[in-house]
């Protein structure tokens, strides 16, 4: 009976142990950061990109100190911040295009009014 309790306790203890992050977890976060850089996040969303890099650096430190739960959490946060940087960059680029097209429309409207003397609506 004593052995059964000891084995049960040991199995319970092992099942609660913190697991290391998957080997590709860091690679996924690094790839997300690289993608953010490639789409222009350094210019359009530098804060989110900096957060992503900082979280990844903290995750590496967590691995050094065998704080695996913390490292996993920080890796996930890094990926989220990188994804946010990507989406904010895409939105900023699209906003720029909309602004450019609006200016073009205004020029065309002015040309129309100057040519035909009518207000175009």
C-alpha positions in Angstrom: 0.0 0.0 0.0 2.8 2.3 0.9 4.5 1.7 -2.5 1.2 2.5 -4.3 0.9 5.8 -2.5 4.5 6.7 -3.3 4.1 5.8 -7.0 0.9 7.8 -7.1 2.4 10.8 -5.5 5.4 10.6 -7.8 3.2 10.4 -10.9 1.1 13.3 -9.7 4.3 15.3 -9.1 5.7 14.6 -12.5 2.4 15.4 -14.2 2.4 18.9 -12.6 6.0 19.6 -13.6 6.5 22.5 -16.0 7.3 21.5 -19.5 9.8 23.2 -21.7 8.6 25.2 -24.7 8.5 23.4 -28.0 11.9 23.7 -29.9 10.2 25.7 -32.7 8.5 28.1 -30.3 11.4 30.6 -30.4 11.7 30.2 -34.2 8.0 31.0 -34.7 8.3 34.2 -32.6 11.5 35.2 -34.4 9.9 34.6 -37.8 6.9 36.7 -36.8 9.3 39.5 -35.8 11.2 39.2 -39.1 7.9 39.3 -41.0 7.0 42.5 -39.1 10.3 44.1 -40.1 9.8 43.1 -43.7 6.4 44.7 -44.0 7.7 48.0 -42.5 6.9 47.8 -38.8 10.0 49.7 -37.9 8.5 52.7 -39.5 4.8 52.2 -38.9 4.5 50.4 -35.6 7.9 50.6 -33.8 6.4 50.3 -30.3 4.8 47.0 -30.9 7.9 45.7 -32.7 10.1 46.8 -29.7 7.7 45.0 -27.3 7.9 41.8 -29.4 11.7 41.9 -29.3 11.8 42.7 -25.6 9.4 39.8 -24.8 11.5 37.4 -26.8 14.6 38.5 -25.0 12.9 38.0 -21.7 11.8 34.5 -22.8 15.4 33.6 -23.5 16.3 34.7 -20.0 13.5 32.7 -18.6 14.9 29.6 -20.3 18.3 30.3 -18.8 16.8 30.3 -15.4 14.5 27.3 -16.2 11.4 29.4 -15.8 9.6 27.5 -18.5 6.0 28.8 -17.8 7.3 32.3 -17.9 9.2 31.7 -21.1 6.2 30.1 -22.9 4.0 33.1 -21.8 6.6 35.6 -23.1 7.1 33.7 -26.4 3.3 33.9 -26.9 3.3 37.6 -26.0 6.2 38.2 -28.4 4.3 36.6 -31.3 1.1 38.6 -30.4 3.0 41.8 -30.4 4.7 41.0 -33.7 1.3 40.1 -35.3 -0.1 43.4 -34.0 2.9 45.2 -35.5 2.2 43.5 -38.8 -1.5 44.4 -38.8 -0.9 48.0 -37.7 1.7 48.4 -40.4 -0.7 47.1 -43.1 -3.4 49.4 -41.8 -1.0 52.4 -41.9 0.0 51.6 -45.5 -3.6 51.3 -46.5 -4.4 54.6 -44.8 -1.6 56.2 -46.8 -3.0 54.8 -50.0 -6.5 56.1 -49.2 -5.1 59.6 -48.4 -3.2 59.6 -51.8 -6.4 58.5 -53.7 -8.4 61.2 -51.9 -5.9 63.8 -53.0 -6.1 62.6 -56.6 -9.9 62.7 -56.4 -9.7 66.3 -55.2 -7.4 67.3 -58.0 -9.7 65.6 -60.6 -12.7 67.4 -59.0 -11.0 70.8 -59.2 -10.0 70.1 -62.9 -13.6 69.2 -63.7 -14.9 72.3 -62.1 -12.4 74.5 -63.8 -13.0 72.9 -67.2 -16.8 72.7 -67.1 -17.7 75.3 -64.5 -19.9 72.9 -62.7 -19.8 71.4 -59.2 -19.3 67.7 -59.5 -20.8 65.7 -56.7 
